[in-house]
Amino acid sequence: MVEKDVRDARSHFNMSRWSEYNMDDRIQIMAGIATMVRNKNMPLPRYLLMHHDARLSDADIDLVYQWARSERKRLKAEQGRN
């Protein structure tokens, strides 16, 4: 089950291959992270069944959300300069 989850996640994006993504894809990934965490869809519910301590606190959610949002803005600014 864990292998399948990792494979599925990597089909959406793989941080180890970040440099291979174009700027539009990077911006979309950051938007997706912000949305998923803000809507409390991360970590996935089935992951939380096995790892109760992985639940994010409201402060954790806000931290990840703010990071993804600021990174997205930075990428958009960088895109505008190129």
C-alpha positions as MATLAB code, in Angstrom:
seq = 'MVEKDVRDARSHFNMSRWSEYNMDDRIQIMAGIATMVRNKNMPLPRYLLMHHDARLSDADIDLVYQWARSERKRLKAEQGRN';
ca = [
       0.000    0.000    0.000;
       2.831    2.407    0.845;
       4.591    1.690   -2.450;
       1.367    2.378   -4.346;
       0.851    5.652   -2.474;
       4.414    6.759   -3.269;
       4.017    5.787   -6.923;
       0.689    7.637   -7.137;
       2.133   10.728   -5.463;
       5.126   10.778   -7.788;
       2.790   10.620  -10.764;
       1.512   14.049   -9.660;
       4.952   15.446   -8.956;
       8.318   14.322   -7.686;
      10.367   16.789   -5.665;
      13.521   14.885   -6.617;
      12.869   15.963  -10.206;
      11.904   19.560   -9.423;
      14.522   20.984  -11.793;
      12.922   19.089  -14.687;
       9.557   20.850  -14.322;
       8.879   23.951  -16.368;
       7.846   27.159  -14.625;
       4.116   26.734  -15.301;
       4.180   23.244  -13.794;
       6.062   24.486  -10.722;
       3.496   27.247  -10.202;
       0.642   24.735  -10.539;
       2.306   22.354   -8.075;
       2.653   25.139   -5.496;
      -0.992   26.104   -6.012;
      -2.009   22.467   -5.555;
      -0.011   22.118   -2.346;
      -1.568   25.302   -0.947;
      -5.069   24.161   -1.842;
      -4.645   20.629   -0.520;
      -3.204   21.709    2.809;
      -5.629   24.612    3.268;
      -8.592   22.270    2.673;
      -7.110   19.792    5.160;
      -6.707   17.135    2.462;
      -3.059   16.587    3.387;
      -1.888   14.239    4.640;
      -4.311   11.916    2.911;
      -6.939   10.375    5.202;
      -5.777    6.795    4.547;
      -2.233    7.809    5.526;
      -3.565    9.214    8.787;
      -5.222    5.878    9.546;
      -1.769    4.342    9.895;
       0.059    7.436   11.168;
      -2.160    9.324   13.603;
       0.707   11.552   14.684;
       1.079   12.874   11.113;
      -2.019   15.040   11.443;
      -1.148   18.680   10.863;
      -1.993   21.261   13.478;
      -3.667   24.497   12.424;
      -0.279   26.203   12.824;
       1.371   23.557   10.592;
      -1.331   24.011    7.977;
      -0.890   27.763    7.989;
       2.905   27.457    7.762;
       2.783   25.107    4.748;
       0.049   27.192    3.116;
       1.984   30.440    3.533;
       5.177   28.821    2.243;
       3.482   27.391   -0.865;
       1.729   30.686   -1.515;
       4.907   32.767   -1.210;
       6.877   30.277   -3.316;
       4.190   30.468   -6.010;
       4.391   34.274   -5.990;
       8.188   34.095   -6.222;
       7.978   31.724   -9.176;
       5.458   33.957  -10.943;
       7.745   36.970  -10.453;
      10.684   34.982  -11.791;
       8.579   33.882  -14.755;
       7.716   37.516  -15.494;
      11.402   38.467  -15.612;
      12.216   35.772  -18.190;
];
